[in-house]
Amino acid sequence: MVTTNKLHQYNKAAVNSFLLLFPGALSALLIFLISSNWLLPNNKDCTLLLLKFLSIQALGITIAKYGIDQIIISCLEPNGRTATNSFFKKRVFPLTLLFCAIVFFLKGWLYAFSLLLILPMEVMAIIVTIELSVSDRIRYASLLTLLGNPLVFILSYFVYRSGFLSETMIFIFFVSSSLSRLIFSLLLRNKGNKNEIAILSYHIPLQQVGNYFMFRLDQLIISTSLVIAFLGNQSLMIRYIFLAKFPEVASGVIVSLAPILYKRLGDRTEASLKKLFKDPLFLLLSICICICQFIVCLFIFKSHDTGNNLMLLLPFVLSSLLILPANLVTYVLMKNATIYKINILNGISIIAGIILAGISLLSNNIYIFCMVVPVQLLIYILFFQFLYYKDEQPEVSF
């Protein structure tokens, strides 16, 4: 009986893991197909619009949700609901209006109006998805995730095949996707008591926004149309965005393996970058990342200038390899409840990234621009070592 119960638990854990990972894996695959110009091969305008809007929407959601997902995970009881009225009035709606006002000046009214509709719906869908996950209703949480970006990509593909895809249609797909997520969220939501959640101070949401800038500053510059001469060529821009997806996919794998690695390092009390770089699992993972990225790059770009494409790829390989060390730094600081230190490190790295982007603009050099994210990650790691590493080591008593 004990063996049967354990087998049932393992099977349930395996199914739940698959359901949680499948929407993200599908979304990553579809983004690869789009950014490699395979999904919409003869419509570069719509391809760029999809990729740019994805980046802007992701930043908007990060700002509007204000870190509420982390609080729900840590505070909510199973089958409970989050009291959202005050949170939406004080945080989501004001931040959405401010963000959309900025987008209006940068990208125009269609971007701004679409995001004005999308962001509150997405925040509500995220809240419900976390509630369902906490309550072990994984199938419904997975369904809500599938109704997000994967639905937009699939609809865009079928309409493209029919010859009716347009920019306006893509915005309609994004809004429709968020609306469907909202409707299903309200139908599937837990029926338990509502729990009041304290509205966060600025430290956690600032950390999330800083983290977004640290990993995606280059894509944000591209998506907001901050002019960079060498990215005026659509083919080059699509190629760059495709390569920029490698670190994101690597990040998805790394995040799932991170808890295992952290325990191998002795968890927070003994975790260190020195141990990480010597760990066989980390070294094996790094080798796999390098091999996979080079193979995909050679396969996708075999008809182009291989030398130049490999030069473009190298910074993204470096970014992929630095994700886990950077996440370890964040993990150690968050475990020690020193989030303000993360914000300081984020600020230093972002300033360095902006300076490097400015240099690339002045020199009109795309290879310098490619180094924005890996340099930011490297500075984030090194400054932790110089400024905070000794402070985060536990005292040993005998």
C-alpha positions, 0 to 999 in steps of 0.5 A: 500500500505504501509503495502504491501511494508513493507511486501515485504521488510520483505520477501526480508530481510528474503530471503536474510538472509536465502541465506547468512546463508545457505552456512555457515550452510551447510558448518558447518554441513558438517564439523561436519559430516566429523570431527565426522567420519560419512561422510568418516567413513572408511578413516581416512587419507582423513578425517584428510587431509580434516580437516588439509588442511581446517585450513591451507587454511583458514590461507592462505586466511586470510593472502593473502586477507590482510583485503581487504574485510573490506575496500570494505564493508566500501568504495564501492558503490553499483554496483561498482567494485574494482580495483584489479591489484595493490592490487594483485601485491603488496599484494596478490602474494607476500604474497601467495608466502611467505606463500606457501614457509613456507607450503612447508617446513612444509607440502611438495610440494603438499600442497604448489602447491595447495595453490599457485593456490588456494589463489589468486583465493579465494581472487578474489572470496571473493572480488567479493562476497563482491561486490555482497553483497554490491550491494544487489545481494545476490543470486549470492553471496550465489552461490559463497559461495556454490561453496567453501568448501560445493562443496569440501565436497560433491564431496569427499563424492560421490567419497568416495562412489564410492571407488575412493577417494584419497589424490590427488583427494582431492587436485584436488577438492579444486583447482577445487572448487576455479577455479569454484568460480573464473570463476563464479565470473568473469561472475557475477561481477558487470559491474559498474565503477572500484573504487580504494581502498587504500591498507591497513596499517599493522594494520587491516591485522595483526588484522585479522591474530591475531584473527585467531591465537587466535581462532584456534592456537590449530588447526593450530598446529595440521594441520601443523604437529607440533608434539604432542605425544598425538595426534599421535592417529588418532581417538583421533585427529579426535575427538579433531578436531570435538570438536574444531568445536563447538566454530566455529559453536557457533561463526557463531550463535553469529556473527549473533546475536551480533548486536542485543546484542550490541544495547541492551547494549547501543552500543559502548558508554555504552557497557561493559562486566559487562552489557553483563554478566547480559543480559538475552539474553546472559545468555539464549544463553549461556545456549543453547550453553552448552545444545546443545554441551553436547547433541551432544557430548553424542550422538556422543561419546556414544560408547566411554569413556564418562568421558574422552570425557566430560573432552575434551569437557569442554574447548570447551564449555568454548571457545564458552561462551567466544566468545561473550565477546571477540568479544565485546572487538574487537567491542569496540576497532574497533569502537574507531579506536584503532586497534593497541590495538587489535593487542597488546591484540592479541599478549599477548594472542597468547604468552600465548597460545604458552607457554601453548601449550609448557607446554602441549607438555612437560607434554604430556597432552591433557587436558592442550592442550585443554585449549589453546584457552579458556585461550587465549580468557580469557587473551584477555578479562581480559587484555582489562579490565586492560589496556584499558577499562577506556580509551574506556569509553566516556567522559560525559559532562553536 
